[in-house]
């Protein structure tokens, strides 16, 4: 079959007629398929269903003899801090436990900066007029919403196969109004990119005009491998150590959670940072709350006592996710393979597939999919202010639906991508 670029206008019109017929058949099925958010399926959640079973039998005492039902131990019990320290390749003392939402931890960290400033700050960040934040894009829409809500101007940074374009980043941080950057270093949302060691080192060592510049290092998918091939698994260096070695020990705040490990609505989260940042954070966190949910921390620690147990558990998640991600790849390859009009990612971990429609068509593709009963993340959602300059990127979230629904949804997406591409080509 000829590529669309090689077809005459008449041939493109004939091809479109066939595709529209397929599209109408899908619409007549009255489907209701949802691929809007990267959430665990019920089958994945069931993997941790017995996590609380032995709490009453084994007692509520931590390894240090602390009764987790009571007040105190604001940084969290060492039982679980040690587990996250292993996962993040850092020291237990660098880890502060929170409740279920790491996004909440990120918001709080930035609010402390806004109200009180950072160690090197001349004034609180809310007093910095024209403050800016770097947003590697495509990226996580909820990250962008946090800094937008706090009054930062969002500055997009293009992504490369190795992470954010560091030539661009290093130029932008010469502006003293640029106070930080969002990073999802392992299996980035949505492209599934793993930052290279060089990128990590450049982020740690770059010279910034703002002395209080911060890296918000959201290590959300550090244990979320899909591939079972060890050589394909993503690994990144410890950003806290890199920044310390580079003479910028206060630069990073690292975040992680068990939201896609145990229960999305009942997990635990943490931030990790160096001793000076930790001391400053504890000063305000001690006023904000007496402690977090240590009962949940103990349940998690007993269920997943070390990094090896976490890895074993996450391999079960991968077995559930792998066929779903494979289904996305198969349909896209069968329907759209061999053409340069579209491209998409084939991630080895994380929760998303990033689909790039023909430029100028993503918004229309999402609209057409909705009319055919397929709900997708809005086009442009992965860019600051929801504006994709190419109107091309669509984030696909295959974790929740069953495989048969994924096949239908991606088939409809493919038909819509073809129709809208033909329309653009006919426009000339």
C-alpha positions as CSV (number, residue, x, y, z in Angstrom):
1,X,0.0,0.0,0.0
2,X,1.2,3.5,-0.9
3,X,2.0,5.9,1.9
4,X,-0.4,8.7,2.3
5,X,2.3,11.2,1.2
6,X,2.6,9.3,-2.1
7,X,-1.2,9.2,-2.8
8,X,-3.0,11.6,-5.1
9,X,-5.8,13.7,-3.8
10,X,-8.3,11.3,-5.3
11,X,-6.7,8.3,-3.7
12,X,-6.6,10.1,-0.4
13,X,-10.4,10.8,-0.7
14,X,-11.1,7.1,-1.5
15,X,-9.0,6.0,1.5
16,X,-10.8,8.5,3.8
17,X,-14.2,7.0,2.6
18,X,-13.2,3.6,3.8
19,X,-11.9,4.9,7.1
20,X,-15.0,7.0,7.8
21,X,-17.1,3.8,7.2
22,X,-15.0,2.1,9.9
23,X,-15.3,5.0,12.2
24,X,-19.1,5.0,11.9
25,X,-19.2,1.3,12.7
26,X,-17.3,2.0,15.9
27,X,-19.6,4.8,16.8
28,X,-22.6,2.5,16.3
29,X,-21.2,0.2,18.9
30,X,-22.0,2.7,21.6
31,X,-18.7,2.1,23.4
32,X,-17.7,3.7,26.7
33,X,-13.9,3.2,27.0
34,X,-11.7,5.3,29.3
35,X,-7.9,5.8,28.9
36,X,-7.6,9.2,30.6
37,X,-5.5,8.6,33.7
38,X,-2.6,6.3,34.6
39,X,-4.3,4.4,37.5
40,X,-3.7,0.8,38.7
41,X,-6.3,-1.8,37.7
42,X,-8.3,-3.7,40.4
43,X,-6.2,-6.7,39.6
44,X,-3.1,-4.8,40.6
45,X,-4.7,-3.4,43.7
46,X,-5.6,-7.0,44.7
47,X,-1.9,-7.8,44.9
48,X,-1.7,-6.0,48.2
49,X,-5.2,-7.0,49.5
50,X,-3.7,-8.9,52.5
51,X,-1.3,-6.1,53.6
52,X,-3.2,-5.3,56.8
53,X,-4.1,-8.9,57.8
54,X,-1.3,-9.5,60.3
55,X,-1.3,-6.1,62.0
56,X,-3.5,-7.1,65.0
57,X,-1.7,-10.5,65.3
58,X,1.8,-9.2,65.1
59,X,1.2,-6.1,67.1
60,X,1.6,-2.4,66.5
61,X,5.2,-1.9,67.7
62,X,7.9,-0.7,65.3
63,X,11.4,-2.3,65.3
64,X,12.4,0.4,67.8
65,X,9.5,-0.4,70.1
66,X,7.3,2.6,69.1
67,X,3.6,2.1,69.3
68,X,2.5,3.2,65.9
69,X,-1.1,3.9,67.0
70,X,0.1,6.8,69.1
71,X,1.5,10.3,68.5
72,X,5.1,11.0,67.7
73,X,7.9,9.9,65.4
74,X,7.1,12.8,62.9
75,X,9.6,11.7,60.2
76,X,8.1,8.2,60.2
77,X,9.2,4.9,61.6
78,X,12.6,3.6,60.5
79,X,11.0,0.3,59.4
80,X,9.7,2.0,56.3
81,X,12.2,4.8,55.9
82,X,14.9,2.1,55.4
83,X,12.8,0.6,52.6
84,X,12.5,3.9,50.7
85,X,16.1,4.7,51.4
86,X,17.1,1.4,49.7
87,X,14.8,2.1,46.8
88,X,16.2,5.7,46.3
89,X,19.8,4.6,47.0
90,X,20.2,7.1,49.9
91,X,20.5,7.1,53.7
92,X,17.6,6.5,56.0
93,X,18.2,9.9,57.7
94,X,17.5,11.6,54.4
95,X,14.0,10.2,54.2
96,X,10.8,11.8,55.6
97,X,7.6,9.9,55.4
98,X,4.2,11.3,54.5
99,X,0.8,10.0,53.9
100,X,-0.6,8.7,50.6
101,X,0.2,11.6,48.2
102,X,3.6,12.5,47.0
103,X,2.0,15.3,45.0
104,X,0.8,16.7,48.3
105,X,4.5,16.5,49.5
106,X,5.6,18.5,46.5
107,X,3.0,21.1,47.0
108,X,3.9,21.5,50.6
109,X,7.6,21.7,49.8
110,X,6.9,24.5,47.4
111,X,4.6,26.2,49.8
112,X,7.4,26.3,52.4
113,X,9.6,27.9,49.8
114,X,6.9,30.4,48.9
115,X,6.2,31.4,52.6
116,X,9.6,31.1,54.1
117,X,12.1,30.9,51.3
118,X,14.9,28.3,51.0
119,X,18.2,28.3,52.9
120,X,20.0,30.6,50.4
121,X,16.9,32.8,49.7
122,X,17.2,36.5,50.3
123,X,13.4,36.6,50.7
124,X,10.4,34.3,50.5
125,X,9.6,33.2,47.0
126,X,6.1,34.8,47.0
127,X,8.0,38.2,47.1
128,X,10.0,37.3,43.9
129,X,8.2,39.1,41.1
130,X,8.1,37.4,37.8
131,X,9.3,34.1,39.2
132,X,9.7,31.2,36.7
133,X,9.8,27.4,36.7
134,X,11.2,25.1,34.1
135,X,8.9,22.4,32.8
136,X,10.4,19.7,30.6
137,X,7.7,18.9,28.1
138,X,5.9,16.7,27.4
139,X,5.6,16.2,31.2
140,X,3.2,15.7,34.1
141,X,0.2,18.0,33.9
142,X,-0.3,18.0,37.7
143,X,3.3,19.2,38.2
144,X,2.6,22.1,35.9
145,X,-0.6,22.9,37.7
146,X,1.1,23.2,41.0
147,X,3.6,25.8,39.9
148,X,1.1,27.6,37.8
149,X,-1.3,27.8,40.8
150,X,1.6,29.3,42.9
151,X,2.1,32.1,40.4
152,X,5.2,30.9,38.5
153,X,5.6,31.5,34.8
154,X,5.9,28.1,33.2
155,X,8.9,27.8,30.9
156,X,8.7,24.7,28.6
157,X,12.0,22.8,28.0
158,X,12.1,20.3,25.1
159,X,12.8,16.7,26.0
160,X,15.4,14.5,24.4
161,X,16.0,10.8,24.5
162,X,18.3,11.5,27.5
163,X,16.0,13.8,29.5
164,X,15.5,17.6,29.3
165,X,17.6,19.4,26.7
166,X,20.4,20.4,29.0
167,X,21.8,23.0,26.6
168,X,18.4,24.8,26.9
169,X,18.3,24.3,30.7
170,X,21.8,25.6,31.2
171,X,20.9,28.7,29.3
172,X,17.6,29.4,31.0
173,X,19.0,29.1,34.5
174,X,21.2,32.1,33.9
175,X,18.0,34.1,34.7
176,X,17.8,34.7,38.4
177,X,14.0,34.5,38.2
178,X,14.2,30.8,37.3
179,X,13.9,29.1,40.7
180,X,13.5,25.5,39.8
181,X,12.7,22.6,37.5
182,X,10.4,19.6,37.5
183,X,12.0,16.2,36.8
184,X,10.6,12.7,36.4
185,X,13.9,11.0,35.9
186,X,13.0,7.3,35.5
187,X,10.3,6.5,32.9
188,X,9.2,10.1,32.5
189,X,5.5,10.9,32.2
190,X,4.4,10.5,29.4
191,X,7.4,9.5,27.2
192,X,8.9,6.9,29.4
193,X,12.4,8.4,29.1
194,X,15.1,7.5,31.5
195,X,17.5,10.4,32.2
196,X,21.1,9.6,31.3
197,X,23.9,9.9,33.8
198,X,25.3,12.8,31.9
199,X,21.9,14.7,32.2
200,X,21.7,14.0,35.9
201,X,25.3,15.2,36.4
202,X,24.7,18.4,34.5
203,X,21.5,19.1,36.5
204,X,23.5,18.6,39.7
205,X,26.5,20.7,38.7
206,X,25.1,23.5,36.4
207,X,25.6,27.1,37.5
208,X,22.4,28.9,38.3
209,X,21.8,32.6,38.7
210,X,19.3,31.9,41.5
211,X,21.3,30.7,44.6
212,X,18.2,29.0,45.9
213,X,17.4,27.1,42.7
214,X,15.7,23.7,43.4
215,X,15.2,20.5,41.5
216,X,11.9,18.8,42.2
217,X,12.9,15.2,41.5
218,X,9.7,13.2,41.3
219,X,11.1,9.6,41.2
220,X,7.5,8.2,40.8
221,X,8.4,5.2,38.7
222,X,11.8,4.1,40.1
223,X,10.5,0.5,40.7
224,X,7.9,0.5,38.0
225,X,9.5,-1.6,35.3
226,X,7.4,-3.2,32.6
227,X,10.2,-5.2,30.9
228,X,11.5,-8.4,32.5
229,X,14.8,-7.9,30.7
230,X,17.3,-6.6,33.3
231,X,19.4,-4.9,30.6
232,X,16.4,-2.8,29.5
233,X,15.4,-1.6,32.9
234,X,15.9,2.0,33.7
235,X,18.4,3.1,36.3
236,X,19.5,6.5,37.4
237,X,22.2,7.7,39.8
238,X,21.4,9.1,43.3
239,X,20.7,12.8,42.7
240,X,21.4,13.7,46.3
241,X,24.9,12.4,46.1
242,X,25.5,14.0,42.7
243,X,24.5,17.4,43.9
244,X,26.6,17.0,47.1
245,X,29.6,16.1,45.0
246,X,29.0,19.1,42.7
247,X,28.9,21.5,45.6
248,X,25.2,22.0,45.4
249,X,23.9,19.8,48.3
250,X,20.7,21.8,48.9
251,X,19.6,21.7,45.3
252,X,17.3,18.5,45.2
253,X,14.1,17.4,46.8
254,X,13.3,13.9,45.8
255,X,9.9,12.3,46.0
256,X,8.4,8.8,45.8
257,X,5.4,6.9,46.9
258,X,3.7,3.5,47.1
259,X,0.6,4.8,45.2
260,X,1.2,2.4,42.3
261,X,2.8,-0.3,44.4
262,X,0.1,-1.0,47.0
263,X,-3.0,1.1,47.1
264,X,-3.3,4.3,45.1
265,X,-5.8,5.7,47.7
266,X,-4.1,4.3,50.8
267,X,-0.4,4.2,50.2
268,X,2.5,6.2,51.7
269,X,4.9,8.8,50.3
270,X,8.2,10.4,51.2
271,X,10.6,13.1,50.3
272,X,14.3,12.8,50.5
273,X,16.8,15.6,50.8
274,X,20.1,16.5,52.5
275,X,20.5,17.2,56.2
276,X,20.3,21.0,56.0
277,X,17.2,21.0,53.9
278,X,15.7,18.3,56.2
279,X,16.3,20.3,59.3
280,X,14.6,23.3,57.7
281,X,11.7,21.3,56.5
282,X,11.2,19.6,59.9
283,X,11.1,23.0,61.6
284,X,7.9,23.8,59.7
285,X,6.5,20.3,59.4
286,X,6.6,19.9,63.2
287,X,4.2,22.8,63.4
288,X,2.0,21.5,60.6
289,X,1.4,18.0,62.1
290,X,2.4,15.9,65.0
291,X,2.9,12.8,62.9
292,X,1.6,11.0,59.8
293,X,-0.1,7.6,59.6
294,X,2.4,5.2,61.2
295,X,0.0,2.3,61.3
296,X,0.0,2.4,57.5
297,X,3.8,2.7,57.5
298,X,4.1,-0.4,59.7
299,X,1.7,-2.4,57.5
300,X,3.8,-1.5,54.4
301,X,7.1,-2.2,56.1
302,X,5.9,-5.7,57.1
303,X,4.4,-6.4,53.7
304,X,7.5,-5.0,51.8
305,X,10.4,-5.2,54.3
306,X,13.2,-4.3,51.8
307,X,14.0,-3.4,48.2
308,X,14.2,-7.0,47.2
309,X,10.6,-7.6,48.4
310,X,9.5,-4.5,46.5
311,X,11.1,-5.8,43.3
312,X,9.4,-9.2,43.7
313,X,6.0,-7.5,44.2
314,X,6.5,-5.1,41.3
315,X,7.3,-8.0,39.0
316,X,3.7,-9.2,39.6
317,X,2.5,-5.7,38.6
318,X,4.6,-6.0,35.4
319,X,3.0,-9.3,34.5
320,X,-0.4,-7.6,34.6
321,X,0.8,-4.5,32.7
322,X,2.9,-6.1,30.1
323,X,0.1,-7.5,27.9
324,X,-1.7,-4.2,28.0
325,X,1.3,-2.2,26.8
326,X,2.0,-5.0,24.2
327,X,-1.6,-4.6,23.0
328,X,-1.1,-0.9,22.4
329,X,2.1,-1.5,20.5
330,X,0.6,-4.2,18.3
331,X,-2.5,-2.2,17.3
332,X,-0.4,0.9,16.6
333,X,2.1,-1.1,14.5
334,X,-0.6,-3.0,12.6
335,X,-2.6,0.2,11.9
336,X,0.0,2.9,11.6
337,X,3.4,1.2,11.3
338,X,5.7,2.0,8.4
339,X,4.7,5.6,8.1
340,X,6.4,8.8,9.2
341,X,3.1,10.6,9.7
342,X,2.9,9.3,13.3
343,X,5.2,8.0,16.0
344,X,4.9,6.7,19.5
345,X,6.9,5.5,22.4
346,X,7.6,1.9,23.5
347,X,8.4,2.4,27.2
348,X,10.2,-0.2,29.3
349,X,8.5,1.1,32.5
350,X,6.1,3.7,33.9
351,X,2.5,4.0,33.1
352,X,2.1,5.7,29.7
353,X,2.6,5.5,26.0
354,X,3.1,8.8,24.3
355,X,1.4,9.0,20.9
356,X,2.4,11.7,18.4
357,X,-0.3,12.4,15.8
358,X,0.3,14.2,12.6
359,X,1.1,17.8,13.6
360,X,-2.0,20.0,14.0
361,X,-4.4,17.1,14.5
362,X,-4.2,15.8,18.1
363,X,-7.1,18.0,19.3
364,X,-9.3,16.7,16.5
365,X,-8.2,13.1,17.1
366,X,-9.2,13.3,20.8
367,X,-12.6,14.9,19.9
368,X,-13.3,12.2,17.3
369,X,-12.4,9.5,19.8
370,X,-14.8,10.9,22.3
371,X,-17.6,10.9,19.8
372,X,-16.8,7.2,19.2
373,X,-16.9,6.4,22.9
374,X,-13.2,6.6,23.8
375,X,-12.1,9.1,26.5
376,X,-8.5,10.2,26.2
377,X,-6.4,12.7,28.1
378,X,-7.0,16.1,26.5
379,X,-4.5,16.9,23.7
380,X,-1.8,19.2,25.0
381,X,-2.3,18.1,28.6
382,X,1.4,17.2,28.9
383,X,2.5,20.7,28.1
384,X,2.6,23.9,30.2
385,X,-0.8,25.6,30.2
386,X,-2.2,22.7,28.2
387,X,-0.7,24.1,25.0
388,X,1.2,21.7,22.7
389,X,2.8,24.0,20.1
390,X,2.6,21.2,17.5
391,X,-0.9,19.9,18.6
392,X,0.5,16.4,18.2
393,X,1.0,14.7,21.6
394,X,-1.7,12.4,23.1
395,X,-0.9,10.6,26.4
396,X,-2.3,7.0,26.3
397,X,-3.0,5.3,29.7
398,X,-3.4,1.5,29.3
399,X,-3.0,0.4,32.9
400,X,-6.6,0.3,33.9
401,X,-8.7,-1.1,31.1
402,X,-8.7,-4.8,30.2
403,X,-6.8,-5.8,27.0
404,X,-9.9,-6.2,24.9
405,X,-10.9,-2.6,25.6
406,X,-7.4,-1.3,24.9
407,X,-7.5,-3.0,21.5
408,X,-10.8,-1.3,20.7
409,X,-9.7,2.1,22.0
410,X,-6.4,2.1,20.2
411,X,-8.0,0.9,17.0
412,X,-10.4,3.8,17.1
413,X,-7.5,6.2,17.9
414,X,-5.7,4.8,14.8
415,X,-8.6,5.3,12.5
416,X,-9.1,8.9,13.8
417,X,-5.4,9.6,13.4
418,X,-5.6,8.5,9.7
419,X,-8.7,10.5,8.9
420,X,-7.3,13.7,10.4
421,X,-3.9,13.2,8.7
422,X,-5.6,12.8,5.4
423,X,-7.6,16.0,6.0
424,X,-4.4,17.9,6.7
425,X,-2.7,16.5,3.6
426,X,-5.7,17.4,1.4
427,X,-5.5,20.9,2.8
428,X,-2.1,21.1,1.3
